[in-house]
Amino acid sequence: MVSWISALKLVPWGEVIKATPQVVKAAQSLLKKKEAQAEAYEHSASAQQEAQHLSPPTSAGEQALLLIQQQELRIAQLEQSQRQSLEIIEKLAQQNAQVVTTVGALRTGAQRLAWACGVLGLCVLGLGIYLFSH
């Protein structure tokens, strides 16, 4: 089994570094959108509270309706946030798959190189024995 250190040596860090800005941009845009959503939620909540103060619900039904509207707004915001998170997770999964594929290819290449070195070593040993005996 390949140790973690040798596995990390096989990772194509150049490709990982090239992909990093995309991940960072996606994470930053997600954070900005979350902040904007939070501000929009706070703004709508404060607007609804002001509306309540101006014309408070006269019945329990109106109050329940207002609470339902607030919850529906919050649910819509959470669904949007979840979709954005899933998009980022999908991008990360694709990049992870690329890293795994590359590590597999590098491992196969390392095994072939080890076999070639072994065969070459045997050839050199045989040549040494041949030259030493003559």
C-alpha positions as CSV (number, residue, x, y, z in Angstrom):
1,M,0.0,0.0,0.0
2,V,1.3,3.4,-0.9
3,S,2.1,5.6,2.1
4,W,0.4,9.0,2.4
5,I,3.7,10.8,1.9
6,S,4.4,9.0,-1.4
7,A,0.8,9.5,-2.4
8,L,1.1,13.2,-1.8
9,K,4.2,13.3,-3.9
10,L,2.3,11.7,-6.8
11,V,-0.5,14.4,-6.8
12,P,-0.2,16.8,-9.7
13,W,0.1,19.9,-7.6
14,G,0.4,22.1,-10.7
15,E,-3.1,21.1,-11.8
16,V,-4.4,21.4,-8.2
17,I,-2.9,24.9,-8.0
18,K,-4.4,25.9,-11.4
19,A,-7.9,24.8,-10.2
20,T,-7.6,26.5,-6.8
21,P,-8.6,30.0,-8.1
22,Q,-11.9,28.5,-9.5
23,V,-12.7,26.9,-6.2
24,V,-11.8,30.1,-4.2
25,K,-13.9,32.2,-6.6
26,A,-16.9,29.9,-6.2
27,A,-16.6,29.9,-2.4
28,Q,-16.3,33.7,-2.4
29,S,-19.3,34.1,-4.6
30,L,-21.2,31.7,-2.4
31,L,-20.3,33.7,0.7
32,K,-21.2,37.0,-1.0
33,K,-24.6,35.5,-2.0
34,K,-25.2,34.2,1.5
35,E,-24.4,37.7,2.9
36,A,-26.7,39.3,0.3
37,Q,-29.4,36.7,1.2
38,A,-29.0,37.4,4.9
39,E,-29.3,41.1,4.3
40,A,-32.3,40.6,2.1
41,Y,-33.9,38.4,4.7
42,E,-33.2,41.0,7.4
43,H,-34.5,43.8,5.2
44,S,-37.7,41.9,4.4
45,A,-38.1,40.9,8.1
46,S,-37.7,44.5,9.2
47,A,-40.1,45.7,6.5
48,Q,-42.6,43.2,7.6
49,Q,-42.2,44.3,11.2
50,E,-42.7,47.9,10.2
51,A,-45.8,46.9,8.3
52,Q,-47.0,45.1,11.4
53,H,-46.4,48.2,13.5
54,L,-48.3,50.3,11.0
55,S,-51.1,48.0,10.6
56,P,-50.9,45.1,13.1
57,P,-52.7,42.0,12.2
58,T,-56.2,42.2,13.6
59,S,-56.8,38.5,13.9
60,A,-54.8,35.3,14.7
61,G,-55.4,34.2,11.1
62,E,-53.7,37.3,9.7
63,Q,-50.8,36.8,12.2
64,A,-50.4,33.2,11.2
65,L,-50.5,34.1,7.5
66,L,-47.8,36.6,8.1
67,L,-45.6,34.1,9.9
68,I,-46.2,31.6,7.0
69,Q,-45.1,34.2,4.5
70,Q,-41.9,34.8,6.5
71,Q,-41.2,31.1,6.7
72,E,-41.8,30.6,3.0
73,L,-39.3,33.4,2.2
74,R,-36.7,31.9,4.5
75,I,-37.3,28.4,2.9
76,A,-36.8,29.9,-0.6
77,Q,-33.5,31.4,0.6
78,L,-32.3,28.2,2.1
79,E,-33.2,26.3,-1.0
80,Q,-31.2,28.7,-3.1
81,S,-28.3,28.4,-0.7
82,Q,-28.5,24.6,-0.9
83,R,-28.4,24.7,-4.7
84,Q,-25.3,26.9,-4.7
85,S,-23.6,24.6,-2.2
86,L,-24.4,21.6,-4.3
87,E,-22.8,23.3,-7.3
88,I,-19.6,23.9,-5.4
89,I,-19.6,20.3,-4.1
90,E,-20.1,19.1,-7.7
91,K,-17.1,21.1,-8.9
92,L,-15.0,19.8,-6.0
93,A,-16.0,16.3,-6.8
94,Q,-15.0,16.7,-10.4
95,Q,-11.7,18.0,-9.4
96,N,-11.2,15.2,-6.9
97,A,-12.0,12.7,-9.7
98,Q,-9.4,14.3,-11.8
99,V,-6.8,14.1,-9.0
100,V,-7.7,10.4,-8.4
101,T,-7.4,9.6,-12.1
102,T,-4.0,11.3,-12.3
103,V,-2.8,9.6,-9.2
104,G,-3.8,6.2,-10.7
105,A,-2.0,7.0,-13.9
106,L,1.1,8.1,-12.0
107,R,1.0,4.9,-9.9
108,T,0.8,2.8,-13.0
109,G,3.7,4.7,-14.5
110,A,5.8,4.3,-11.3
111,Q,5.1,0.5,-11.3
112,R,6.2,0.3,-15.0
113,L,9.3,2.3,-14.2
114,A,10.1,0.0,-11.3
115,W,9.8,-3.1,-13.5
116,A,11.9,-1.5,-16.2
117,C,14.6,-0.6,-13.6
118,G,14.6,-4.2,-12.3
119,V,15.0,-5.6,-15.8
120,L,17.7,-3.1,-16.6
121,G,19.5,-4.0,-13.3
122,L,19.4,-7.7,-14.2
123,C,20.8,-6.9,-17.7
124,V,23.6,-4.9,-16.1
125,L,24.3,-7.7,-13.6
126,G,24.4,-10.2,-16.5
127,L,26.7,-8.0,-18.5
128,G,29.0,-7.6,-15.5
129,I,29.1,-11.3,-14.9
130,Y,29.8,-11.9,-18.6
131,L,32.6,-9.3,-18.7
132,F,34.1,-10.5,-15.5
133,S,34.2,-14.2,-16.7
134,H,35.9,-13.3,-20.0
